Amino acid sequence: MTQLESLNVASGRNVAVVNAAVASVCATLVGASDATYEILMNVLVTTSTTHTFTCQCTYTDEGNTGRTVTMPFRLVGDTTALTSSIAATATVPYIGVPLLIRCKAATAITLLTQAAGTYTAVTYNVEGLIRKVAAW
């Protein structure tokens, strides 16, 4: 039996972030049962000089192991290559590619920008979405 819920359980947006990581773009708690979620992030670099960072999702999988996933992106106009690095290439949008994760009950899911990245002379917008798609 399949139960599709397609619920937007968390979303967030940070605008004009200057030279810093974002510890939580958005987050949610998994309910009383293990569940499947679609996760997605989007970044628009508006000022670009020296920066290199990734976007991440932290969660606990259904086997009770803590995970950190580096989020994939496509650049506008590029139909083949995926990238995970938001790097000093230009002031461009990084279009998020959705991922499907299975999460342990009563744990957290957090979308964030990498704390260990380099955020010198960069301004950016970042958005995240966590959507519950199934619970069984």
C-alpha positions as CSV (number, residue, x, y, z in Angstrom):
1,M,0.0,0.0,0.0
2,T,1.3,3.4,-0.9
3,Q,0.4,6.6,0.8
4,L,1.5,9.8,-0.9
5,E,1.1,12.9,1.2
6,S,3.0,15.7,-0.7
7,L,3.1,18.0,2.3
8,N,5.4,21.0,2.4
9,V,6.5,20.6,6.0
10,A,9.3,23.2,6.0
11,S,10.6,26.0,3.8
12,G,12.8,28.9,4.4
13,R,14.6,31.7,2.6
14,N,17.5,33.9,3.6
15,V,18.1,37.0,1.4
16,A,21.3,39.1,1.0
17,V,23.5,36.8,3.2
18,V,26.9,38.5,3.4
19,N,30.2,36.6,4.0
20,A,28.6,34.0,6.3
21,A,27.2,30.5,6.5
22,V,23.5,29.9,7.3
23,A,23.2,27.3,10.1
24,S,19.6,26.6,9.3
25,V,17.8,27.6,6.1
26,C,14.9,25.4,7.2
27,A,14.3,22.4,9.5
28,T,11.6,20.0,10.6
29,L,11.1,17.2,13.0
30,V,10.0,13.8,11.7
31,G,6.8,12.5,13.3
32,A,6.1,9.3,15.2
33,S,6.9,7.1,12.2
34,D,9.8,6.8,9.8
35,A,9.0,8.8,6.7
36,T,10.3,9.7,3.2
37,Y,11.1,13.3,2.3
38,E,12.0,15.3,-0.8
39,I,14.7,17.9,-0.1
40,L,15.8,20.8,-2.3
41,M,17.8,24.0,-2.1
42,N,18.4,26.9,-4.4
43,V,21.2,29.6,-4.3
44,L,21.5,32.9,-6.1
45,V,24.9,34.5,-5.9
46,T,24.5,38.3,-6.2
47,T,28.0,39.4,-5.4
48,S,30.9,37.2,-6.3
49,T,34.6,37.5,-5.5
50,T,36.2,34.8,-3.3
51,H,34.0,32.0,-2.0
52,T,33.6,28.3,-2.1
53,F,30.9,26.5,-0.1
54,T,28.3,23.7,-0.3
55,C,24.7,23.3,0.8
56,Q,23.9,20.4,3.0
57,C,21.1,18.3,4.6
58,T,21.6,16.7,8.0
59,Y,19.3,13.9,9.1
60,T,19.1,10.5,10.7
61,D,18.3,7.7,8.2
62,E,15.8,4.9,9.0
63,G,18.7,2.7,10.2
64,N,19.4,5.3,12.9
65,T,22.7,6.6,11.4
66,G,23.3,10.3,11.3
67,R,23.9,11.5,7.7
68,T,25.1,14.7,6.0
69,V,24.2,15.0,2.3
70,T,25.9,17.6,0.0
71,M,23.1,19.0,-2.2
72,P,23.5,19.0,-6.0
73,F,22.8,21.9,-8.3
74,R,22.7,22.7,-12.0
75,L,23.8,26.0,-13.4
76,V,21.4,27.9,-15.7
77,G,21.8,26.7,-19.3
78,D,23.8,23.6,-18.4
79,T,21.7,20.5,-19.1
80,T,24.2,17.8,-18.3
81,A,26.6,18.7,-15.4
82,L,25.8,18.6,-11.8
83,T,27.8,20.6,-9.3
84,S,27.8,20.7,-5.5
85,S,30.2,23.6,-5.1
86,I,29.0,27.2,-4.9
87,A,32.2,28.8,-6.2
88,A,33.4,32.2,-7.4
89,T,32.5,31.7,-11.0
90,A,30.0,34.5,-11.5
91,T,26.8,36.0,-10.1
92,V,24.6,33.1,-11.2
93,P,21.7,31.1,-9.9
94,Y,22.4,27.5,-8.7
95,I,19.2,25.6,-9.5
96,G,18.5,22.8,-6.9
97,V,18.1,19.2,-7.8
98,P,15.6,17.3,-5.6
99,L,16.8,14.4,-3.5
100,L,14.7,11.7,-1.8
101,I,15.7,10.6,1.8
102,R,14.2,8.2,4.3
103,C,14.3,9.4,7.9
104,K,14.0,7.9,11.3
105,A,11.0,8.8,13.5
106,A,11.4,11.6,16.0
107,T,14.6,13.0,14.5
108,A,15.4,16.3,12.8
109,I,16.1,17.3,9.2
110,T,18.0,20.5,8.6
111,L,19.0,22.3,5.4
112,L,22.0,24.6,5.8
113,T,25.1,26.1,4.1
114,Q,28.4,24.5,5.0
115,A,30.0,26.1,8.1
116,A,33.5,25.2,6.9
117,G,33.1,27.0,3.6
118,T,34.9,30.1,2.4
119,Y,32.6,33.2,2.5
120,T,34.9,36.0,1.5
121,A,33.3,38.8,-0.5
122,V,30.1,37.0,-1.4
123,T,26.5,38.0,-1.1
124,Y,23.8,35.4,-1.8
125,N,20.2,34.3,-1.4
126,V,19.5,30.7,-0.3
127,E,16.2,28.9,-0.1
128,G,15.3,25.4,1.1
129,L,12.3,23.1,1.0
130,I,11.6,19.9,2.9
131,R,8.5,18.0,1.7
132,K,7.1,14.9,3.2
133,V,6.1,12.5,0.4
134,A,5.4,9.2,2.2
135,A,4.9,7.6,5.5
136,W,4.5,3.9,5.9
